[in-house]
Amino acid sequence: MAGIRTRKRGKTWSYSFEAGTINGKRKVIEKGGFATQDEAFDAGVDAYSAWKHGCIGVTAKKTLLSDFFDQWVHTICPTRVRDSTLRLYDAQIRNHITPHLGHIALQDLTPLMVDQWASHLMKTDNLSYASARTTLSILQAGLKYAVYPAGIIRSNPAQYISIPAKAAKKVIKRTIISPERLDALLETYPPGTMLYVPILLFYHTGMRIGETLGLRWSNVDFQSETITVDHQLLYVPRLHGYYLRPPKTATSSRTIRIDEQLLAELAAWKIMQACNATIFKNNFTYNFIDDDGRVLCGSSGLQSRYPELDFVCTYEAGKFIRPSRVSNMLRREGLNSHSFRHTHATTLIEHGAPAKGIAGRLGHASVNITEQVYMHNTATLQDRTEQIFEATLRRQKDDDVDKT
């Protein structure tokens, strides 16, 4: 084929061909290491054909998987996925993909390597079955982009790999927070401390952590006794800051009716916040938002430049509360924000609330998610089911007596 050149270097052969010009300079694609001239020529023909069909990444230089995924997650993914999804991608790549596969050249990665990694992922990294599947799907997505449009490799070595079906599936323990446990938590974190209001909101509404910490007083209607969820507070890694973003899904935007106890607690905290602003004076921190949705902190002097954010959940001195801070403190208690969310849903279903109503309250896209994830087969549910069955038997017996 015209344009394919071969030459011997030491004991091996290499091929090369011109791939046009970039900024007025000739670009030459070259690769060596072939045992014979024929092997080098045949490989050159394949590379030339791939380049002609748009595989712009064909190059003599190999790309480490760690370098490729670093570029992919920070330059390509931000334009295609939500910020919350981007955080997941970034974490899984850093923690579970790069440490095991990052040293391998993308062009050298084989299906067998990926399969061995996937088979041991749960054991070596202590992941749940679901997390392992998610991590594998991220690897598959990145390698798919490496095939097209990047054109660095010709096929996806992870395309047909799966987490072994026989792998032990970890059952995530979902804690039900009893009223006694709640009282103990609130005694540890009394009114005025940074966890008091978030704990109450978690327990009484089932809201997600980002929704709770992104809640503003303008979202709380004391007259209609409702909370409107229209934003969440998220850390965006690529922008290195906290931002107010739309809720997780379209159905996550919702209005929740709240009880009188929570309303009273919120009203008291709102008054305390105003008092703290007076007490701390120049040391009080205000929260603002810029045009991009980034949350800023500073003195009241920033009011002339940015709109102020009236966050419900703040420190005593006014600064907004970071989700990571709440997560770390709850972890020390053996809990997380989903423990409260799960408790909220389970409590409602045990007391006869309809699944559709619970799904709407939690912001789920379907009733199936609510039933599968949050509704345990608790002893209370077993008792209620048995009571319904016994009542059915009694009615049937009474009907038979009436017929005779």
VEXDREN-573636 format. One record per residue (C-alpha): y, z, x. Coordinates in Angstrom, 2 decimals, padded with zeros to 5 digits, m for minus. Example, Ala and Ser with C-alpha at 12.3 -4.5 7.8 and 13.67 -1.06 7.14 Angstrom:
<atoms>
+---------+---------+---------+
!      py !      pz !      px !
+---------+---------+---------+
! m004.50 !  007.80 !  012.30 !
! m001.06 !  007.14 !  013.67 !
+---------+---------+---------+
</atoms>
This chain:
<atoms>
+---------+---------+---------+
!      py !      pz !      px !
+---------+---------+---------+
!  000.00 !  000.00 !  000.00 !
!  003.44 ! m000.99 !  001.31 !
!  005.54 !  001.90 !  002.45 !
!  002.66 !  004.27 !  003.36 !
!  002.59 !  004.98 !  007.07 !
! m000.08 !  006.89 !  008.99 !
! m000.08 !  008.29 !  012.48 !
! m002.17 !  010.57 !  014.62 !
! m000.87 !  013.93 !  015.76 !
! m003.19 !  015.64 !  018.16 !
! m006.61 !  015.60 !  016.54 !
! m005.46 !  015.04 !  012.95 !
! m003.76 !  012.29 !  010.95 !
! m000.72 !  012.38 !  008.71 !
!  000.93 !  010.12 !  006.15 !
!  004.59 !  009.53 !  005.33 !
!  006.73 !  007.37 !  003.05 !
!  010.37 !  007.06 !  002.14 !
!  011.50 !  008.64 ! m001.14 !
!  014.97 !  007.15 ! m001.48 !
!  018.17 !  008.74 ! m000.23 !
!  019.87 !  012.05 ! m001.00 !
!  023.59 !  012.40 ! m000.24 !
!  023.39 !  009.26 !  001.85 !
!  020.48 !  010.51 !  003.93 !
!  016.97 !  009.07 !  003.90 !
!  014.35 !  011.39 !  002.43 !
!  010.89 !  011.13 !  003.98 !
!  007.84 !  012.78 !  002.46 !
!  005.20 !  013.59 !  005.03 !
!  001.98 !  015.59 !  005.17 !
! m000.60 !  016.03 !  007.90 !
! m003.85 !  017.75 !  008.70 !
! m006.25 !  014.97 !  007.68 !
! m009.44 !  014.37 !  009.68 !
! m009.32 !  010.57 !  009.61 !
! m006.77 !  007.80 !  009.18 !
! m008.41 !  006.69 !  005.92 !
! m008.14 !  010.19 !  004.46 !
! m004.47 !  010.35 !  005.39 !
! m003.81 !  006.92 !  003.89 !
! m005.63 !  007.69 !  000.62 !
! m003.74 !  010.98 !  000.27 !
! m000.52 !  009.13 !  000.94 !
! m001.28 !  006.63 ! m001.81 !
! m001.89 !  009.46 ! m004.28 !
!  001.31 !  011.25 ! m003.25 !
!  003.34 !  008.05 ! m003.45 !
!  001.96 !  007.30 ! m006.93 !
!  002.74 !  010.85 ! m008.09 !
!  006.28 !  010.58 ! m006.72 !
!  006.84 !  007.24 ! m008.44 !
!  005.78 !  008.83 ! m011.76 !
!  008.33 !  011.59 ! m011.53 !
!  006.58 !  014.35 ! m009.57 !
!  009.76 !  015.15 ! m007.68 !
!  008.30 !  018.22 ! m006.04 !
!  005.75 !  016.38 ! m003.89 !
!  006.59 !  017.44 ! m000.37 !
!  005.02 !  018.07 !  003.00 !
!  006.29 !  021.65 !  002.87 !
!  004.24 !  024.08 !  000.84 !
!  005.88 !  026.45 ! m001.63 !
!  004.74 !  030.05 ! m001.75 !
!  003.93 !  031.23 ! m005.24 !
!  006.26 !  034.21 ! m004.75 !
!  009.20 !  031.91 ! m003.94 !
!  008.49 !  029.61 ! m006.85 !
!  008.20 !  032.40 ! m009.45 !
!  011.32 !  034.07 ! m008.14 !
!  013.25 !  030.86 ! m008.74 !
!  011.53 !  030.16 ! m012.07 !
!  012.23 !  033.57 ! m013.62 !
!  015.85 !  033.71 ! m012.44 !
!  017.00 !  030.12 ! m012.95 !
!  014.77 !  028.46 ! m015.56 !
!  013.67 !  031.27 ! m017.89 !
!  017.17 !  032.62 ! m018.69 !
!  017.92 !  029.38 ! m020.56 !
!  014.67 !  029.45 ! m022.53 !
!  013.77 !  033.01 ! m023.53 !
!  015.47 !  036.11 ! m024.90 !
!  016.83 !  038.70 ! m022.49 !
!  014.18 !  041.20 ! m023.59 !
!  011.45 !  038.62 ! m022.87 !
!  013.06 !  037.85 ! m019.54 !
!  012.83 !  041.52 ! m018.60 !
!  009.11 !  041.47 ! m019.39 !
!  008.58 !  038.30 ! m017.33 !
!  010.46 !  039.72 ! m014.36 !
!  008.58 !  043.03 ! m014.42 !
!  005.11 !  041.47 ! m014.78 !
!  005.77 !  038.96 ! m012.01 !
!  007.07 !  041.61 ! m009.60 !
!  004.35 !  044.14 ! m010.38 !
!  001.22 !  042.14 ! m011.11 !
!  001.52 !  038.50 ! m010.00 !
!  003.45 !  038.43 ! m006.73 !
!  001.60 !  041.38 ! m005.10 !
! m001.76 !  039.64 ! m005.52 !
! m001.00 !  035.90 ! m005.46 !
!  002.49 !  035.64 ! m003.98 !
!  001.28 !  034.95 ! m000.43 !
! m000.65 !  031.85 ! m001.56 !
!  000.96 !  028.42 ! m001.42 !
!  001.35 !  026.93 ! m004.87 !
! m000.41 !  023.79 ! m003.71 !
! m003.40 !  025.84 ! m002.48 !
! m003.89 !  027.98 ! m005.61 !
! m007.23 !  027.20 ! m007.25 !
! m008.72 !  028.03 ! m010.66 !
! m011.26 !  030.25 ! m008.89 !
! m008.49 !  032.32 ! m007.29 !
! m006.77 !  032.74 ! m010.64 !
! m010.04 !  033.63 ! m012.37 !
! m010.85 !  036.30 ! m009.78 !
! m007.34 !  037.73 ! m010.14 !
! m007.60 !  037.75 ! m013.95 !
! m011.05 !  039.39 ! m013.84 !
! m009.83 !  042.31 ! m011.76 !
! m006.32 !  042.66 ! m013.17 !
! m007.14 !  045.51 ! m015.55 !
! m009.10 !  047.41 ! m012.92 !
! m006.75 !  046.97 ! m009.95 !
! m003.44 !  047.34 ! m011.81 !
! m004.59 !  049.71 ! m014.55 !
! m003.31 !  047.38 ! m017.28 !
! m004.40 !  047.40 ! m020.90 !
! m006.27 !  044.36 ! m022.18 !
! m003.19 !  043.18 ! m024.08 !
! m000.92 !  043.59 ! m021.03 !
! m003.38 !  041.68 ! m018.85 !
! m003.38 !  038.81 ! m021.35 !
!  000.41 !  038.82 ! m021.40 !
!  000.57 !  038.73 ! m017.60 !
! m001.88 !  035.83 ! m017.49 !
!  000.15 !  033.91 ! m020.08 !
!  003.27 !  034.34 ! m017.91 !
!  001.41 !  032.95 ! m014.90 !
!  000.19 !  030.03 ! m017.00 !
!  003.71 !  029.30 ! m018.26 !
!  005.18 !  029.30 ! m014.77 !
!  002.45 !  027.05 ! m013.37 !
!  002.87 !  024.72 ! m016.33 !
!  006.50 !  024.26 ! m015.31 !
!  005.38 !  023.68 ! m011.71 !
!  003.32 !  020.74 ! m013.01 !
!  006.04 !  019.32 ! m015.25 !
!  008.92 !  018.86 ! m014.91 !
!  009.03 !  020.38 ! m011.39 !
!  006.24 !  018.15 ! m010.16 !
!  005.22 !  020.53 ! m007.37 !
!  001.54 !  020.48 ! m008.33 !
! m000.47 !  018.00 ! m010.40 !
! m002.51 !  020.34 ! m012.54 !
! m002.29 !  023.92 ! m013.76 !
! m004.99 !  026.03 ! m012.05 !
! m004.55 !  028.79 ! m014.66 !
! m004.71 !  026.55 ! m017.74 !
! m008.29 !  027.32 ! m018.76 !
! m008.52 !  030.88 ! m017.39 !
! m008.81 !  033.85 ! m019.74 !
! m009.21 !  037.61 ! m019.50 !
! m012.97 !  038.29 ! m019.78 !
! m013.96 !  039.06 ! m023.35 !
! m016.30 !  041.83 ! m022.14 !
! m013.53 !  043.59 ! m020.26 !
! m013.05 !  047.12 ! m021.50 !
! m010.14 !  047.18 ! m023.89 !
! m007.96 !  050.21 ! m023.39 !
! m006.98 !  051.92 ! m026.57 !
! m003.38 !  053.02 ! m026.28 !
! m003.09 !  056.56 ! m027.58 !
! m000.40 !  056.63 ! m030.22 !
!  000.91 !  060.13 ! m030.63 !
!  001.75 !  061.50 ! m034.05 !
!  004.66 !  063.94 ! m033.69 !
!  004.14 !  066.92 ! m035.98 !
!  007.09 !  068.78 ! m037.55 !
!  006.30 !  071.67 ! m035.20 !
!  006.44 !  069.37 ! m032.16 !
!  009.73 !  067.95 ! m033.40 !
!  011.20 !  071.44 ! m033.77 !
!  010.11 !  072.29 ! m030.23 !
!  011.75 !  069.11 ! m028.89 !
!  015.00 !  069.84 ! m030.68 !
!  014.93 !  073.37 ! m029.29 !
!  014.58 !  071.91 ! m025.79 !
!  017.35 !  069.38 ! m026.47 !
!  019.75 !  071.14 ! m028.88 !
!  022.92 !  069.71 ! m030.50 !
!  025.35 !  068.40 ! m027.90 !
!  022.69 !  067.32 ! m025.40 !
!  022.13 !  063.61 ! m024.83 !
!  018.67 !  063.48 ! m026.46 !
!  019.41 !  065.36 ! m029.67 !
!  020.87 !  062.52 ! m031.77 !
!  018.49 !  059.82 ! m030.44 !
!  015.48 !  062.00 ! m031.29 !
!  016.76 !  062.53 ! m034.85 !
!  017.37 !  058.79 ! m035.31 !
!  013.96 !  057.88 ! m033.87 !
!  012.19 !  060.36 ! m036.16 !
!  014.12 !  059.71 ! m039.38 !
!  014.44 !  055.90 ! m039.17 !
!  011.69 !  054.51 ! m036.90 !
!  014.31 !  052.40 ! m035.11 !
!  013.54 !  050.88 ! m031.71 !
!  015.13 !  052.44 ! m028.63 !
!  017.56 !  049.55 ! m028.04 !
!  018.56 !  049.53 ! m031.71 !
!  019.14 !  053.28 ! m031.69 !
!  021.24 !  053.38 ! m028.52 !
!  023.18 !  050.28 ! m029.59 !
!  024.06 !  051.84 ! m032.95 !
!  027.81 !  052.20 ! m033.67 !
!  029.60 !  054.34 ! m036.21 !
!  030.65 !  051.15 ! m037.98 !
!  026.92 !  050.67 ! m038.72 !
!  026.67 !  054.03 ! m040.50 !
!  027.80 !  054.07 ! m044.14 !
!  028.09 !  057.67 ! m045.29 !
!  028.94 !  056.58 ! m048.85 !
!  025.90 !  054.39 ! m049.45 !
!  023.73 !  056.54 ! m047.12 !
!  022.58 !  053.60 ! m045.02 !
!  022.38 !  052.40 ! m041.43 !
!  022.73 !  048.70 ! m040.65 !
!  020.89 !  047.37 ! m037.61 !
!  022.65 !  044.30 ! m036.21 !
!  022.53 !  044.77 ! m032.41 !
!  020.47 !  046.35 ! m029.67 !
!  021.44 !  047.69 ! m026.25 !
!  019.55 !  045.94 ! m023.44 !
!  019.63 !  045.76 ! m019.68 !
!  019.79 !  042.12 ! m018.54 !
!  018.34 !  041.85 ! m015.00 !
!  019.87 !  038.48 ! m014.11 !
!  023.34 !  039.76 ! m015.06 !
!  022.82 !  043.26 ! m013.62 !
!  024.28 !  045.08 ! m016.58 !
!  023.86 !  046.45 ! m020.11 !
!  024.66 !  044.16 ! m023.01 !
!  024.77 !  044.25 ! m026.79 !
!  022.43 !  041.57 ! m028.01 !
!  021.08 !  040.51 ! m031.42 !
!  017.99 !  042.41 ! m032.62 !
!  014.51 !  041.48 ! m031.43 !
!  013.80 !  039.06 ! m034.31 !
!  015.59 !  037.74 ! m037.39 !
!  013.80 !  040.30 ! m039.58 !
!  014.93 !  043.08 ! m037.23 !
!  018.43 !  042.75 ! m038.66 !
!  018.20 !  045.14 ! m041.60 !
!  019.76 !  047.96 ! m043.58 !
!  017.92 !  051.29 ! m043.71 !
!  018.43 !  054.02 ! m046.29 !
!  018.62 !  057.44 ! m044.64 !
!  018.08 !  061.00 ! m045.87 !
!  020.67 !  063.70 ! m046.45 !
!  019.51 !  065.80 ! m043.50 !
!  020.11 !  062.96 ! m041.03 !
!  023.45 !  062.15 ! m042.68 !
!  024.60 !  065.75 ! m042.25 !
!  023.54 !  065.81 ! m038.59 !
!  025.36 !  062.53 ! m037.91 !
!  028.51 !  063.74 ! m039.63 !
!  028.50 !  066.91 ! m037.52 !
!  027.97 !  064.94 ! m034.32 !
!  030.82 !  062.55 ! m035.15 !
!  033.17 !  065.51 ! m035.43 !
!  031.83 !  066.94 ! m032.16 !
!  032.40 !  063.61 ! m030.40 !
!  036.06 !  063.64 ! m031.47 !
!  036.43 !  067.22 ! m030.26 !
!  034.87 !  066.35 ! m026.91 !
!  037.44 !  063.58 ! m026.40 !
!  040.16 !  066.21 ! m026.75 !
!  038.40 !  068.82 ! m024.60 !
!  037.55 !  066.48 ! m021.70 !
!  040.92 !  064.67 ! m021.87 !
!  041.24 !  062.42 ! m018.80 !
!  037.58 !  063.01 ! m017.88 !
!  036.34 !  061.56 ! m021.17 !
!  034.65 !  058.16 ! m020.81 !
!  035.21 !  055.37 ! m023.32 !
!  032.92 !  052.39 ! m023.91 !
!  034.09 !  048.78 ! m024.24 !
!  032.65 !  045.30 ! m024.63 !
!  033.78 !  042.10 ! m022.93 !
!  033.60 !  038.54 ! m024.26 !
!  030.03 !  038.10 ! m023.01 !
!  028.75 !  041.24 ! m024.73 !
!  028.61 !  043.33 ! m021.54 !
!  029.11 !  047.06 ! m022.07 !
!  031.81 !  048.56 ! m019.85 !
!  032.88 !  052.16 ! m019.27 !
!  036.23 !  053.58 ! m018.29 !
!  039.37 !  055.36 ! m019.34 !
!  041.30 !  054.73 ! m022.54 !
!  043.54 !  052.40 ! m020.54 !
!  040.96 !  049.63 ! m020.89 !
!  041.71 !  049.44 ! m024.63 !
!  044.46 !  046.92 ! m023.93 !
!  041.94 !  044.55 ! m022.33 !
!  038.65 !  045.05 ! m024.21 !
!  037.55 !  046.10 ! m027.71 !
!  036.29 !  049.68 ! m027.82 !
!  032.68 !  050.44 ! m028.78 !
!  032.17 !  053.38 ! m031.12 !
!  028.63 !  054.24 ! m030.04 !
!  026.81 !  056.91 ! m032.04 !
!  024.62 !  057.97 ! m029.12 !
!  026.67 !  059.12 ! m026.15 !
!  026.76 !  061.81 ! m023.52 !
!  028.93 !  064.84 ! m024.17 !
!  031.69 !  063.24 ! m022.05 !
!  031.52 !  059.96 ! m024.01 !
!  029.57 !  057.49 ! m021.87 !
!  026.88 !  055.40 ! m023.58 !
!  023.23 !  056.35 ! m022.98 !
!  020.98 !  053.97 ! m021.09 !
!  017.56 !  053.25 ! m022.65 !
!  015.86 !  053.84 ! m019.29 !
!  017.28 !  057.37 ! m019.17 !
!  015.89 !  058.21 ! m022.61 !
!  012.51 !  056.65 ! m021.75 !
!  012.19 !  058.70 ! m018.57 !
!  013.05 !  061.97 ! m020.31 !
!  010.63 !  061.35 ! m023.18 !
!  007.91 !  060.41 ! m020.69 !
!  008.20 !  063.85 ! m019.16 !
!  007.43 !  065.21 ! m022.63 !
!  004.34 !  062.97 ! m022.90 !
!  006.10 !  060.76 ! m025.47 !
!  008.03 !  057.52 ! m025.81 !
!  010.30 !  056.04 ! m028.45 !
!  007.32 !  054.29 ! m030.06 !
!  005.70 !  057.68 ! m030.64 !
!  008.49 !  058.38 ! m033.13 !
!  008.27 !  054.88 ! m034.60 !
!  004.53 !  055.28 ! m035.08 !
!  004.99 !  058.74 ! m036.60 !
!  007.59 !  057.40 ! m039.02 !
!  005.34 !  054.59 ! m040.26 !
!  002.24 !  056.76 ! m040.50 !
!  004.08 !  059.49 ! m042.41 !
!  005.36 !  056.96 ! m044.93 !
!  001.96 !  055.34 ! m045.53 !
!  000.27 !  058.75 ! m045.87 !
!  002.69 !  059.61 ! m048.66 !
!  002.13 !  056.39 ! m050.55 !
!  005.01 !  054.17 ! m049.40 !
!  004.20 !  050.45 ! m049.87 !
!  003.35 !  048.55 ! m046.69 !
!  005.92 !  045.87 ! m047.45 !
!  008.67 !  048.48 ! m047.73 !
!  007.62 !  050.05 ! m044.42 !
!  007.57 !  046.64 ! m042.73 !
!  011.11 !  045.99 ! m043.92 !
!  012.26 !  049.41 ! m042.73 !
!  010.77 !  048.88 ! m039.26 !
!  012.03 !  045.30 ! m039.03 !
!  008.61 !  043.67 ! m038.79 !
!  008.16 !  039.98 ! m039.48 !
!  005.00 !  040.60 ! m041.52 !
!  003.09 !  043.40 ! m043.22 !
!  000.10 !  042.66 ! m040.95 !
!  001.97 !  043.93 ! m037.87 !
!  002.83 !  047.17 ! m039.64 !
! m000.74 !  047.79 ! m040.80 !
! m002.44 !  046.86 ! m037.52 !
! m000.13 !  048.58 ! m035.06 !
!  001.36 !  051.66 ! m036.70 !
! m000.89 !  052.80 ! m039.54 !
! m003.68 !  055.01 ! m038.25 !
! m006.79 !  055.78 ! m040.23 !
! m005.72 !  059.44 ! m040.32 !
! m007.48 !  062.35 ! m041.99 !
! m004.76 !  062.39 ! m044.63 !
! m005.41 !  058.74 ! m045.46 !
! m009.15 !  059.45 ! m045.63 !
! m008.52 !  062.34 ! m048.05 !
! m006.24 !  060.24 ! m050.25 !
! m008.78 !  057.40 ! m050.28 !
! m011.55 !  059.78 ! m051.29 !
! m009.35 !  061.27 ! m054.02 !
! m008.64 !  057.81 ! m055.41 !
! m012.36 !  057.00 ! m055.41 !
! m013.26 !  060.27 ! m057.16 !
! m010.56 !  059.68 ! m059.76 !
! m011.95 !  056.19 ! m060.35 !
! m015.45 !  057.60 ! m060.89 !
! m014.11 !  060.17 ! m063.38 !
! m012.29 !  057.48 ! m065.34 !
! m015.42 !  055.34 ! m065.44 !
! m017.46 !  058.34 ! m066.67 !
! m014.88 !  059.13 ! m069.35 !
! m014.90 !  055.50 ! m070.48 !
! m018.70 !  055.56 ! m070.79 !
! m018.51 !  058.74 ! m072.90 !
! m015.89 !  057.19 ! m075.17 !
! m018.08 !  054.13 ! m075.70 !
! m021.00 !  056.30 ! m076.86 !
+---------+---------+---------+
</atoms>
